[in-house]
Amino acid sequence: MRRGLALSAAGLLGVGGVYVLAIGFTPVEARQGLAQKIFYLHVPAAWCALLAFSIVGIASALYLWLKDPRLDRFAAASAEVGVAFSAVMLTTGPIWAKPIWGTWWTWDARLTLTLFVFFLFIGYLALRAALHDPAERARFSAVVGILGMLLVPFVHLSVYLFRTLHPQPIVLKPSAPSLPPEMLTTLLVSTLVFTVLYLGFVTASYGLALADEAREEARDAG
Amino acid sequence: MPDSLRLALVIAAKDIRAELRSRTALQSALVFAALVLVVFNFARDPTALAATDLAPSALWVTFALAAMVALNRAFNVERENAALDGLLLAPVPREALFLGKLLANLAFVGTVELVTLPLFMLFFNVSLGHALPGLIGVAALATVGFVAVGTIFSAMAVRTRFAELMLPVLLLPFMVPPLIAAVQVTSRLLADRPLSEMWGWLRLLALYDIVFVTLCMMTFPAVVDE
């Protein structure tokens, strides 16, 4: 818990640093102007959201195999944090899209995919909240986690057959990244910072769940 | 496996027999589906949008909502008098139990869809003609996938406080890929397009069915066994 808070604090400080870098260090993009700056928050948030959800799927599968309650707690913490990062991704996206695309929202492949992943994990957390028995909650949410992980490629495939408007990858692509070194450095720093933030949040949330369980046990013991 | 299959059929037959004796759920689901179709007709501006443009989406939203109503029922009936415990005590492999429940749900949802189809033709002024076998085929292909996921979620949802709400929240994201594919194929079928234009979507539907029926069958024991 304490470690989680310390990591989160470090991450938050880092976010401050990213703001400084994004505003002072990176050049203004020629065509998009200042709107492009949101990229340094949007892309790392999206990265963390997808990381969080992949980890939920993997932890769920491992839970059904090993039946270790730590895995279940870990998956739950990761889902919670993933929802938070998705919310950042889904709000920064439209703010950028309005001046650049001329619309807040479009039913583009990647937008639809992330929106549904977001809904999926809201459902995951809602199910957890609606169940009392910890063992049952762990088994049920593990099943949803696994099914959810396999749903993602299907949503991607089905919405991809509609044309996509989202900018194509500029960093992770076969040829060299096609952006100025200042931009790339800032993006990489930001991604690192967000990952630290993710780890901090998950550790804190995990500690909170542990403390909660201890409290329940103490109450039941009288 | 033949033994499991026989057991699955026994379980499905039990569910269907129970449903045929009361018929309440089936009747409500049918009336519900008809009402959704009617509502859809008024949700459209007739001067701006032709009925045929809206027809494929209206059909599939109706099917999806009717399936949701039907799936809510699937494990609710097992809750009364702890019937599920009895089923679980019987020497039935969990896979067979899941398959039986899935078959019963498919029979239920399939009946609703088959009855809705003529109503759809009537209300939306669509003459299906030679598109009918194709439409039934794609309906079967799409329905198998989301009913499989719905069956396992329905078993989970009955254990929660707001079961009627929990099922749609969990299931709707899973309905999206089959619904998108089914709407695309349906509109191409209605427009008499060649099979080659639907092939990609049909493969997606088949893949979805294979992946999710297998996965649900594998994870079902984790839902019912303590």
Interface residues (C-beta under 8 A of the other chain):
Chain A: L64 F116 F119 L120 I122 G123 A126 L127 A130 L131 A135 E136 R139 F140 A142 V143 V144 I146 L147 G148 L150 L151 F154 V155 L157 S158 V159 L161
Chain B: V149 I152 F153 M156 R159 T160 R161 F162 M166 V169 L170 L172 P173 F174 V176 P177 I180 A181 Q184 G200 W201 L204 L207 Y208 V211 F212 L215 C216 T219 A222 V223 E226
